[in-house]
Amino acid sequence: MIEIEYHKMRSAQLIREAEQERLARKIARLHRAARHEGPAGHDSAAAESHTDRPRRHRIPRTA
């Protein structure tokens, strides 16, 4: 019987820890989103600086 009670306690503890980790990730995600919004006065060029494509085509250097 003690093993069953131990298993129940451990399971409840793991569930609590998982919930805390989910909450921490959610808070971190919200902080990142708030940081990336920034003030409304910025132009769109700054917002586009984090895109994956380059702004202009670059000519490869010759050896």
C-alpha positions as CSV (number, residue, x, y, z in Angstrom):
1,M,0.0,0.0,0.0
2,I,2.8,2.4,0.7
3,E,4.1,2.0,-2.8
4,I,0.7,3.0,-4.2
5,E,0.6,6.1,-2.0
6,Y,4.1,7.0,-2.9
7,H,3.3,6.6,-6.6
8,K,0.2,8.9,-6.2
9,M,2.2,11.6,-4.4
10,R,5.0,11.5,-7.0
11,S,2.5,11.7,-9.8
12,A,0.8,14.7,-8.3
13,Q,4.2,16.3,-7.8
14,L,5.2,15.8,-11.4
15,I,1.8,17.2,-12.6
16,R,2.4,20.3,-10.4
17,E,5.9,20.8,-11.7
18,A,4.7,20.4,-15.3
19,E,2.0,23.0,-14.8
20,Q,4.6,25.4,-13.3
21,E,6.9,25.0,-16.2
22,R,4.0,25.6,-18.7
23,L,3.1,28.8,-16.8
24,A,6.8,29.9,-16.8
25,R,7.0,29.3,-20.6
26,K,3.7,31.2,-21.1
27,I,5.0,34.2,-19.1
28,A,8.3,34.2,-21.0
29,R,6.4,34.1,-24.3
30,L,4.3,37.1,-23.2
31,H,7.3,39.1,-22.2
32,R,9.0,38.4,-25.5
33,A,5.9,39.4,-27.4
34,A,5.7,42.6,-25.4
35,R,9.3,43.4,-26.0
36,H,9.0,42.8,-29.8
37,E,5.9,45.1,-30.1
38,G,7.9,48.1,-29.1
39,P,6.7,51.7,-29.2
40,A,4.1,52.6,-31.9
41,G,6.3,55.4,-33.3
42,H,8.8,53.1,-35.1
43,D,8.8,52.8,-38.9
44,S,8.3,49.5,-40.6
45,A,11.9,49.2,-41.8
46,A,13.0,48.3,-38.2
47,A,10.3,45.6,-38.0
48,E,11.5,44.1,-41.3
49,S,15.1,43.9,-40.2
50,H,14.5,40.4,-38.7
51,T,13.2,38.8,-41.9
52,D,15.1,35.9,-43.4
53,R,15.6,37.4,-46.8
54,P,18.3,40.0,-47.5
55,R,17.2,43.5,-48.4
56,R,19.1,43.6,-51.7
57,H,20.7,41.1,-53.9
58,R,24.4,40.8,-53.3
59,I,26.9,40.2,-56.1
60,P,29.3,37.3,-55.2
61,R,32.9,38.3,-54.8
62,T,35.4,37.2,-57.4
63,A,38.4,35.3,-56.2
